């Protein structure tokens, strides 16, 4: 399938979501890399993510992507800042020519409820909508994942280093996040979207 959603935030910042319906060979027509990934579906996600970068910016230098020790992909030349996320048959990517970015795509699944105490503090638990608890918590998790990718250096405690400001649950909206770590203090602004037509996927991103 082609792109199912694109958003242009400004002249130099774009994001996209792709639902994978193709075989690996389709993506290899434009993405000529040899990832050391043996699991077929994970390798397919890998190729689709790189292909999506080229859909957003055709001059994106995919062969120059390197991986940090924290597993964050990056470009040494810093010509583009980017973030990629995979979940099931979906791939999301955000690319900016001017500033660090982070993105996450997540399925609304019961496992989020089981681990929510690990990534939400008491003040965050208090604003969760009891009628939409699982979806609301999934948005919170996805938002914190996007912030984690924005930071990119690893070693982040989702409950200690990130605090989300209260927000009402809606199918789409905005979130403020206070990021506090010894080396970085920032107030980040995120957007999220619940893609109900796409099997209940949640998309969250920041281009702070």
C-alpha positions in Angstrom: 0.0 0.0 0.0 1.1 3.6 -0.5 1.4 6.3 2.1 -1.8 6.4 4.2 -1.0 9.8 5.9 1.4 12.6 5.4 1.7 15.9 7.3 3.9 18.8 6.3 4.6 20.9 9.4 6.7 23.5 7.7 8.9 23.8 4.6 11.6 21.5 6.1 9.7 19.1 8.3 7.4 16.3 7.2 6.0 13.0 8.6 4.4 10.0 7.0 2.7 6.7 7.8 2.9 3.7 5.6 0.9 0.4 5.9 3.1 -2.4 4.6 1.4 -4.6 2.1 4.4 -5.1 -0.2 7.1 -7.7 -0.3 10.8 -6.9 0.5 11.7 -6.7 -3.2 9.4 -3.7 -3.7 11.4 -1.6 -1.2 14.7 -2.9 -2.4 14.1 -1.1 -5.7 15.0 2.2 -4.0 16.7 1.1 -0.8 19.8 -0.8 -1.6 21.1 -1.8 1.8 22.0 -5.1 3.5 20.8 -5.0 7.1 22.0 -7.7 9.5 18.4 -8.6 10.5 17.4 -12.2 10.2 13.7 -12.1 11.2 11.8 -11.6 7.9 9.1 -9.2 9.2 11.6 -7.0 11.2 13.8 -6.8 8.1 10.7 -5.8 6.0 9.9 -3.1 8.6 13.5 -1.9 8.3 13.4 -1.6 4.5 9.9 0.1 4.6 11.2 2.7 7.1 14.1 3.7 4.9 11.9 3.7 1.9 9.5 6.1 3.7 12.4 8.5 4.4 12.8 8.8 0.6 9.1 9.3 0.1 9.2 12.3 2.5 12.5 13.7 1.1 13.7 12.1 -2.2 17.3 13.4 -1.6 17.6 11.8 1.8 21.0 10.0 1.9 19.8 6.6 3.2 23.2 4.8 2.6 24.8 7.3 5.0 22.6 6.3 8.0 24.6 5.2 11.0 23.5 3.7 14.3 24.4 5.1 17.8 25.2 2.8 20.7 21.7 3.8 22.0 20.3 2.3 18.7 19.2 5.7 17.4 19.8 6.0 13.7 21.4 9.3 12.6 23.4 11.1 9.8 26.9 12.2 10.6 26.5 15.2 8.3 23.3 16.3 10.1 21.7 17.3 6.8 18.5 15.8 8.1 17.2 15.0 11.6 14.9 12.0 11.5 13.1 9.3 13.6 11.4 6.0 12.5 8.9 3.8 14.3 7.5 0.4 13.5 4.5 -1.5 14.9 2.9 -4.5 13.3 2.4 -3.7 9.6 2.8 0.1 10.1 5.8 2.3 9.7 6.0 6.0 10.7 8.8 8.5 10.0 9.4 12.1 10.7 12.2 14.1 9.0 13.4 17.7 9.5 16.1 19.8 7.9 16.3 22.1 10.9 15.7 20.4 14.3 15.7 17.2 16.3 12.5 15.1 16.0 10.9 12.0 17.5 8.0 9.8 16.4 6.2 6.7 17.7 3.4 4.5 16.4 1.7 2.1 18.8 -1.2 -0.3 18.8 -3.8 0.0 21.5 -3.3 -3.3 23.3 -4.0 -4.6 26.9 -0.2 -4.9 27.6 0.0 -1.1 27.9 -2.4 -1.3 30.9 -0.2 -3.9 32.6 2.9 -1.8 32.5 1.4 1.7 32.9 2.7 1.9 36.5 6.2 1.8 35.1 5.9 4.8 32.9 3.2 7.0 34.5 3.7 8.8 37.8 0.9 9.5 40.3 0.1 12.9 38.8 -0.2 11.4 35.3 -2.3 8.5 36.5 -4.7 11.0 38.0 -5.7 12.6 34.7 -6.3 9.4 32.8 -9.9 9.2 31.5 -11.6 6.2 33.3 -13.9 5.6 30.3 -11.0 5.6 27.8 -8.2 4.4 30.1 -6.4 2.0 27.7 -6.4 4.4 24.7 -5.4 7.4 27.0 -2.5 5.4 28.5 -1.4 4.3 25.0 -1.2 7.9 23.9 0.9 8.7 27.0 3.2 5.8 26.2 3.5 6.8 22.6 4.2 10.4 23.5 7.0 9.4 25.9 8.5 7.0 23.3 8.6 9.9 20.8 10.4 12.1 23.4 12.8 9.2 24.1 13.7 9.1 20.4 14.0 12.9 20.2 16.6 12.7 23.0 18.3 9.7 21.4 21.1 9.0 23.9 19.4 6.3 26.0 19.5 6.0 29.7 16.0 7.6 30.2 13.6 6.6 32.9 10.1 7.2 31.5 8.6 8.0 34.9 11.4 9.9 36.5 12.8 12.0 33.5 9.5 12.7 31.6 6.4 14.2 33.1 3.3 14.8 30.9 1.1 17.8 31.7 -2.6 16.9 32.1 -4.6 16.6 28.9 -8.1 15.4 28.1 -8.3 12.4 25.8 -9.6 13.1 22.3 -9.0 11.4 19.0 -6.3 14.0 18.3 -4.6 16.6 20.4 -1.6 18.3 21.9 0.6 17.3 24.8 3.3 19.2 26.8 6.1 17.2 28.3 8.7 18.3 30.8 12.0 16.4 30.2 14.4 16.6 33.1 17.7 14.9 33.0 21.1 16.0 34.3 22.4 16.8 30.8 19.2 18.1 29.3 16.2 20.1 30.6 13.5 20.9 28.0 9.8 21.5 27.6 8.6 19.6 24.6 5.4 20.0 22.7 3.8 16.9 21.0 0.9 16.1 18.8 -0.9 12.8 18.7 -3.6 11.2 16.5 -5.6 8.0 17.2 -6.0 6.3 13.8 -9.2 4.5 14.5 -9.7 3.6 10.9 -6.3 1.9 11.0 -6.9 -0.8 13.6 -6.7 1.6 16.5 -3.1 2.8 16.0 -1.8 5.7 18.0 0.7 8.1 16.4 2.6 10.7 18.5 5.4 13.0 17.4 7.5 16.0 18.4 9.5 18.5 16.3 10.4 20.8 19.1 
